[in-house]
Amino acid sequence: MTAPDNPVLAVVEQHIDTTGVNKSTYSYSSSFIHRINHFLTRYRVRTSKMHLKQVAAVLALTVTAGNALLRFSCSSLVVERLDPLVNPGMAPSPHLHQIVGGNSFNITMDPKSPPPTQSTCTTCTFADDFSNYWTAVLYFKARNGSYHRVPLKPNSGFEQAVGGMTIYYLPTAGSGSAKGVVTAFKPGFRMLTGQQQYRTKAEAQQFRQLTYTCLANIMTRTGETLDFPTKPCAAGIMANLRFPTCWDGKNLDSPNHMDHISYPSSGTFENGGPCPATHPVKIPQLFYEVIWDTAKFNDKSLWPADGSQPFVWSQDDPTGYGNHGDYVFGWKDDALQKAMDTNCNINCPQLKTQTIAAGNKCTKKSQVNENIDGWVAEMPGMGSGMSNMGK
């Protein structure tokens, strides 16, 4: 391919070179050039060499002529011990979660009451997305045995966000016959990925796309691991949660919230892996990037005396293998299907948007009254022996 005279594209090519991807499959369309310029203008990316390298990691995802994605911010809605999928009706639930999305999040999330009909606001920048997305919460365990909740950190381009996470929906991957029609999630759809009780690599490999990135800077996107990083990470730890991309086409849920979905039968979504016959319907790749601001805990004099890493999930998992995420679909009407059909890329004119500041204002009071901030002797739920219950 021949890159136009654009400094960003030159850096994108350099980034692609490091990935080992066949550049002959890439091309630069006029619409891609427009998206580059839009990205630079919208996020005020400076054109220094350092910043171009940082933005290249994101832009390289969109270089292929046909590839597309939605990438947007969802600020924090609430941090509390509720889990309406695994522990419906239980308050408090076994361990702490951080939740983003529509403010109708509640103890049961009754499928008969779709989020778009119940929510009055959303923390997401796509204003018609009242879905709820949630994960466990990261804690730092000091050498003296006390715990402190690790704050969330906004992603590149979303620096004004208060906590939360970055959400991606990818409608296509691969090339040629590997691509195909993608069916957006339906009202009532929900799913989870990961198992909170897993503590070994062999177990975690069942969810091969739940990983961590030790961030050297906010745009680091290499060196993913299944377990927690073992060294201090200058810009924090990013938890990456990629959900299955194949659906049985019949069930909006299943008893364990996983059997109705599947990863590709071989390969991955990114390289166009096919869906198994049991789950033949392609659904969007839902992907969370959750950045934990661990840098403020990088003083190794506070780390365990044996040199082991000090971070632990709120379900009392010091390995990282218990990474897990939950999802309840809540897009208004057919907005998501239209976006998938249009192959929107980063921005999507077809969708109604709101500012990050507006999303920050959408919050929900915790239904569980307990101390989740400051130094504590134990994480919420540990004293009751509940933290390892559930999924």
C-alpha positions as CSV (number, residue, x, y, z in Angstrom):
1,M,0.0,0.0,0.0
2,T,1.1,3.6,-0.5
3,A,0.5,5.9,2.3
4,P,-0.7,9.5,1.5
5,D,1.4,12.4,2.6
6,N,0.1,12.3,6.2
7,P,2.3,12.1,9.3
8,V,-0.2,10.0,11.2
9,L,-0.4,7.4,8.5
10,A,3.3,7.0,8.4
11,V,3.2,6.2,12.1
12,V,0.3,3.9,11.7
13,E,2.3,1.9,9.1
14,Q,5.2,1.7,11.5
15,H,2.8,0.4,14.2
16,I,1.5,-2.2,11.7
17,D,5.0,-3.3,10.9
18,T,5.5,-4.2,14.6
19,T,2.4,-6.4,14.6
20,G,3.5,-8.7,11.8
21,V,0.2,-8.2,10.0
22,N,0.3,-8.5,6.2
23,K,0.1,-4.9,5.0
24,S,-1.1,-5.9,1.6
25,T,-4.5,-6.4,3.2
26,Y,-4.6,-2.7,4.2
27,S,-5.7,0.3,2.2
28,Y,-6.3,3.9,2.7
29,S,-9.6,5.2,1.5
30,S,-10.7,8.8,1.5
31,S,-13.1,8.1,4.3
32,F,-10.3,6.7,6.4
33,I,-8.3,9.9,5.8
34,H,-11.3,11.9,6.9
35,R,-11.6,9.8,10.0
36,I,-7.9,10.4,10.8
37,N,-8.4,14.1,10.6
38,H,-11.6,14.0,12.6
39,F,-9.9,12.0,15.3
40,L,-7.0,14.5,15.5
41,T,-9.4,17.4,15.6
42,R,-11.9,15.9,18.0
43,Y,-9.4,14.8,20.5
44,R,-6.9,17.6,19.9
45,V,-4.0,15.2,19.3
46,R,-0.8,17.0,19.0
47,T,1.4,16.1,16.1
48,S,4.6,15.5,17.9
49,K,6.3,12.2,17.2
50,M,5.5,10.9,20.6
51,H,1.8,11.6,20.4
52,L,1.5,10.3,16.9
53,K,3.0,7.0,18.1
54,Q,0.4,6.9,20.9
55,V,-2.6,7.6,18.6
56,A,-1.3,5.1,16.0
57,A,-2.2,2.2,18.3
58,V,-5.9,3.1,18.1
59,L,-5.9,4.2,14.5
60,A,-4.2,1.0,13.3
61,L,-7.4,-0.8,14.4
62,T,-9.3,1.1,11.7
63,V,-6.9,1.0,8.8
64,T,-8.6,-1.8,6.8
65,A,-11.0,-0.5,4.3
66,G,-13.9,-2.5,5.5
67,N,-13.2,-2.7,9.2
68,A,-15.3,-0.6,11.6
69,L,-15.9,0.0,15.2
70,L,-17.8,2.0,17.8
71,R,-15.5,3.3,20.5
72,F,-17.0,5.4,23.2
73,S,-16.7,6.4,26.9
74,C,-19.1,5.4,29.7
75,S,-18.4,7.2,32.9
76,S,-19.0,5.5,36.3
77,L,-22.6,5.1,37.4
78,V,-22.1,3.6,40.8
79,V,-19.7,1.3,42.7
80,E,-21.6,-1.2,44.9
81,R,-22.2,-4.8,45.8
82,L,-25.0,-5.7,43.4
83,D,-24.9,-8.3,40.7
84,P,-28.4,-8.7,39.1
85,L,-27.3,-11.4,36.7
86,V,-25.6,-13.8,39.1
87,N,-27.2,-12.8,42.3
88,P,-30.6,-11.3,41.4
89,G,-32.5,-10.0,44.4
90,M,-29.4,-10.2,46.7
91,A,-28.4,-7.0,48.4
92,P,-25.6,-6.9,49.1
93,S,-24.1,-9.3,46.5
94,P,-20.9,-11.2,47.4
95,H,-18.4,-8.7,46.0
96,L,-18.0,-5.2,44.8
97,H,-18.6,-4.2,41.2
98,Q,-18.2,-1.0,39.2
99,I,-21.1,-0.3,36.9
100,V,-21.6,2.1,33.9
101,G,-24.5,2.9,31.6
102,G,-28.2,3.5,32.1
103,N,-29.4,4.7,35.5
104,S,-32.1,2.0,35.7
105,F,-29.5,-0.5,37.0
106,N,-31.1,-2.4,39.8
107,I,-31.1,-5.5,42.0
108,T,-32.9,-7.7,39.4
109,M,-32.8,-6.1,36.0
110,D,-36.1,-7.8,35.0
111,P,-36.0,-8.7,31.3
112,K,-39.6,-7.5,31.1
113,S,-38.5,-4.0,31.9
114,P,-35.9,-3.0,29.2
115,P,-33.4,-0.3,30.3
116,P,-34.4,2.2,27.6
117,T,-37.9,2.3,29.0
118,Q,-36.7,2.6,32.6
119,S,-33.6,4.8,32.5
120,T,-33.7,8.6,32.5
121,C,-30.0,9.1,31.7
122,T,-26.9,7.2,30.7
123,T,-23.2,7.6,31.5
124,C,-22.3,6.7,27.9
125,T,-21.5,9.2,25.2
126,F,-23.9,7.5,22.8
127,A,-27.1,8.9,24.3
128,D,-29.3,6.0,23.1
129,D,-27.2,3.4,24.9
130,F,-28.9,2.6,28.2
131,S,-27.1,-0.8,28.5
132,N,-25.3,-1.7,31.7
133,Y,-21.7,-2.9,31.7
134,W,-20.0,-4.0,34.9
135,T,-16.8,-5.6,36.2
136,A,-15.2,-6.5,39.5
137,V,-13.3,-3.8,41.4
138,L,-9.5,-3.8,41.8
139,Y,-7.9,-3.3,45.3
140,F,-4.4,-2.8,46.4
141,K,-3.3,-5.0,49.3
142,A,-0.5,-3.4,51.3
143,R,2.3,-5.2,53.1
144,N,0.5,-4.6,56.4
145,G,-2.6,-6.5,55.1
146,S,-4.8,-3.5,54.7
147,Y,-6.7,-2.7,51.4
148,H,-7.4,0.3,49.3
149,R,-9.7,0.5,46.3
150,V,-7.8,1.4,43.1
151,P,-9.4,4.3,41.3
152,L,-10.4,4.2,37.6
153,K,-8.6,6.2,35.0
154,P,-10.0,7.7,31.8
155,N,-8.8,6.4,28.5
156,S,-7.1,8.3,25.7
157,G,-9.5,10.8,24.1
158,F,-11.9,10.6,27.1
159,E,-9.8,12.5,29.7
160,Q,-12.8,14.3,31.1
161,A,-14.6,11.1,32.1
162,V,-15.1,10.3,35.7
163,G,-14.0,6.7,36.1
164,G,-15.9,4.1,34.0
165,M,-14.6,2.3,31.0
166,T,-14.2,2.4,27.2
167,I,-16.6,0.4,25.3
168,Y,-16.1,-1.0,21.8
169,Y,-18.6,-2.7,19.4
170,L,-16.9,-4.2,16.4
171,P,-19.3,-5.4,13.6
172,T,-16.7,-7.0,11.3
173,A,-13.3,-8.5,11.3
174,G,-11.0,-10.4,8.9
175,S,-11.4,-10.0,5.2
176,G,-13.3,-11.5,2.3
177,S,-15.4,-14.5,3.2
178,A,-14.4,-14.1,6.8
179,K,-16.7,-11.1,7.0
180,G,-20.4,-11.4,7.1
181,V,-23.7,-9.9,8.4
182,V,-23.6,-9.2,12.1
183,T,-26.8,-9.3,14.2
184,A,-27.1,-6.7,16.9
185,F,-28.2,-7.9,20.4
186,K,-31.9,-8.0,21.0
187,P,-34.0,-6.5,23.8
188,G,-33.6,-8.8,26.9
189,F,-30.2,-10.0,25.9
190,R,-27.6,-10.4,28.6
191,M,-24.4,-12.3,29.0
192,L,-21.2,-12.6,31.1
193,T,-17.7,-13.7,30.4
194,G,-15.1,-15.1,32.8
195,Q,-15.4,-17.0,36.1
196,Q,-14.7,-15.1,39.3
197,Q,-13.5,-18.3,41.1
198,Y,-10.8,-19.2,38.6
199,R,-7.3,-19.0,40.1
200,T,-5.1,-21.0,37.5
201,K,-3.8,-20.2,34.0
202,A,-5.4,-23.4,32.7
203,E,-8.8,-22.3,33.9
204,A,-8.3,-18.7,32.6
205,Q,-7.4,-20.0,29.1
206,Q,-11.0,-21.0,28.7
207,F,-11.6,-17.3,28.4
208,R,-8.6,-16.6,26.2
209,Q,-9.6,-13.0,25.5
210,L,-9.7,-11.8,29.1
211,T,-6.3,-10.2,29.6
212,Y,-4.3,-7.4,31.2
213,T,-1.9,-4.8,29.7
214,C,0.8,-3.2,31.8
215,L,0.6,0.4,30.6
216,A,3.9,2.2,29.9
217,N,1.7,5.0,28.7
218,I,-1.9,5.5,28.1
219,M,-1.7,4.1,24.6
220,T,0.3,0.9,25.3
221,R,-1.5,-2.0,23.5
222,T,1.0,-4.8,23.6
223,G,2.2,-7.5,26.0
224,E,-1.2,-8.8,27.1
225,T,-1.2,-11.5,29.9
226,L,-3.9,-13.7,31.5
227,D,-2.7,-12.8,35.0
228,F,-1.9,-9.6,36.8
229,P,1.3,-7.9,35.7
230,T,4.2,-8.7,38.1
231,K,6.0,-5.3,37.9
232,P,4.9,-1.7,38.6
233,C,3.1,-0.3,35.6
234,A,3.9,3.4,35.0
235,A,0.5,4.4,33.6
236,G,-1.7,1.8,35.3
237,I,-3.1,-1.7,34.5
238,M,-5.7,-2.1,31.8
239,A,-8.1,-5.0,32.0
240,N,-9.3,-6.1,28.6
241,L,-12.6,-8.0,28.3
242,R,-13.6,-9.3,24.9
243,F,-16.9,-11.1,24.9
244,P,-17.9,-14.1,22.7
245,T,-19.0,-13.2,19.2
246,C,-21.3,-16.1,18.3
247,W,-24.9,-16.6,19.4
248,D,-27.3,-19.6,19.2
249,G,-29.9,-17.3,17.6
250,K,-32.6,-18.4,20.0
251,N,-32.0,-17.6,23.6
252,L,-31.5,-14.1,25.0
253,D,-30.0,-15.6,28.2
254,S,-29.1,-19.0,29.7
255,P,-28.9,-20.3,33.3
256,N,-25.2,-19.5,33.6
257,H,-25.5,-16.5,31.2
258,M,-22.9,-18.1,28.9
259,D,-24.3,-21.2,27.2
260,H,-26.2,-19.1,24.6
261,I,-23.0,-17.5,23.4
262,S,-19.6,-18.9,22.2
263,Y,-16.2,-17.8,21.0
264,P,-15.3,-18.8,17.4
265,S,-14.8,-22.5,16.8
266,S,-11.2,-21.7,15.8
267,G,-9.1,-18.6,15.8
268,T,-10.5,-15.3,17.1
269,F,-12.9,-12.7,16.1
270,E,-10.0,-10.5,15.1
271,N,-8.7,-12.9,12.5
272,G,-12.2,-13.9,11.2
273,G,-12.6,-17.2,13.1
274,P,-15.9,-19.0,12.1
275,C,-18.8,-19.5,14.5
276,P,-19.5,-23.1,15.6
277,A,-22.6,-24.8,14.2
278,T,-24.2,-24.7,17.7
279,H,-23.9,-20.9,17.7
280,P,-24.1,-19.8,14.1
281,V,-25.2,-16.2,14.4
282,K,-22.5,-13.6,14.4
283,I,-22.9,-10.9,17.0
284,P,-20.8,-7.8,17.5
285,Q,-17.5,-8.1,19.3
286,L,-18.2,-6.3,22.7
287,F,-15.0,-5.2,24.2
288,Y,-14.3,-3.4,27.5
289,E,-11.1,-1.5,28.3
290,V,-10.9,-0.7,32.0
291,I,-7.9,1.3,33.2
292,W,-7.0,1.0,36.8
293,D,-4.8,3.9,38.2
294,T,-2.3,1.6,39.9
295,A,0.6,4.1,39.5
296,K,-0.1,5.7,42.8
297,F,0.6,2.3,44.4
298,N,3.9,1.7,42.7
299,D,6.0,2.2,45.8
300,K,7.5,-1.3,46.2
301,S,8.1,-0.7,49.9
302,L,4.4,-1.2,50.3
303,W,4.3,-4.3,48.2
304,P,4.4,-7.8,49.8
305,A,7.8,-8.6,51.3
306,D,8.2,-11.7,49.0
307,G,8.1,-9.4,46.0
308,S,4.8,-10.7,44.7
309,Q,2.3,-8.3,43.0
310,P,-0.1,-6.6,45.4
311,F,-3.3,-6.2,43.4
312,V,-6.5,-8.3,44.1
313,W,-9.9,-8.4,42.6
314,S,-12.8,-7.6,44.9
315,Q,-13.8,-11.3,45.0
316,D,-10.5,-12.0,46.8
317,D,-8.5,-13.0,43.6
318,P,-4.8,-12.1,43.8
319,T,-4.0,-14.0,40.5
320,G,-6.1,-12.0,38.0
321,Y,-7.4,-15.3,36.5
322,G,-10.8,-14.5,37.9
323,N,-11.3,-11.5,35.6
324,H,-15.0,-11.3,34.6
325,G,-17.5,-8.9,33.1
326,D,-21.3,-8.6,32.7
327,Y,-23.6,-7.1,30.1
328,V,-27.3,-6.2,29.9
329,F,-28.3,-4.9,26.5
330,G,-30.1,-1.6,26.5
331,W,-29.8,0.3,23.2
332,K,-32.9,2.2,22.2
333,D,-35.0,0.8,19.4
334,D,-32.7,-0.4,16.5
335,A,-29.9,2.1,17.0
336,L,-27.2,-0.5,17.5
337,Q,-28.3,-2.5,14.4
338,K,-28.2,0.6,12.3
339,A,-24.7,1.4,13.6
340,M,-23.5,-2.1,12.8
341,D,-25.1,-2.0,9.3
342,T,-23.5,1.3,8.6
343,N,-20.0,0.2,9.7
344,C,-19.5,3.4,11.7
345,N,-15.9,4.1,12.6
346,I,-15.1,5.8,15.9
347,N,-17.7,8.5,15.4
348,C,-21.1,7.6,14.1
349,P,-23.3,10.4,12.7
350,Q,-26.3,8.0,12.7
351,L,-26.3,7.9,16.5
352,K,-27.4,10.5,19.0
353,T,-24.5,11.6,21.2
354,Q,-24.0,13.6,24.4
355,T,-20.9,15.1,26.0
356,I,-18.7,13.3,28.5
357,A,-19.7,16.0,31.0
358,A,-23.4,15.1,30.5
359,G,-22.5,11.4,31.1
360,N,-20.6,12.3,34.3
361,K,-23.8,13.9,35.7
362,C,-25.7,10.6,35.4
363,T,-25.1,8.8,38.7
364,K,-27.0,6.5,41.0
365,K,-26.9,6.3,44.8
366,S,-25.6,3.0,46.1
367,Q,-28.2,0.7,47.5
368,V,-25.7,-0.8,49.9
369,N,-24.4,1.4,52.7
370,E,-20.8,0.4,53.4
371,N,-17.3,1.9,53.3
372,I,-15.7,1.3,49.9
373,D,-13.1,4.1,50.1
374,G,-10.0,4.7,52.2
375,W,-7.9,2.1,53.9
376,V,-9.9,-0.9,55.2
377,A,-9.0,-4.0,57.0
378,E,-10.9,-6.2,54.6
379,M,-12.7,-5.7,51.2
380,P,-16.5,-5.4,51.2
381,G,-18.0,-8.9,51.6
382,M,-14.9,-10.6,52.9
383,G,-16.0,-10.5,56.6
384,S,-19.2,-12.3,55.7
385,G,-17.4,-15.0,53.8
386,M,-19.4,-14.0,50.7
387,S,-16.7,-12.7,48.3
388,N,-16.2,-16.0,46.6
389,M,-19.8,-16.8,46.2
390,G,-21.6,-16.5,42.8
391,K,-19.9,-16.9,39.5
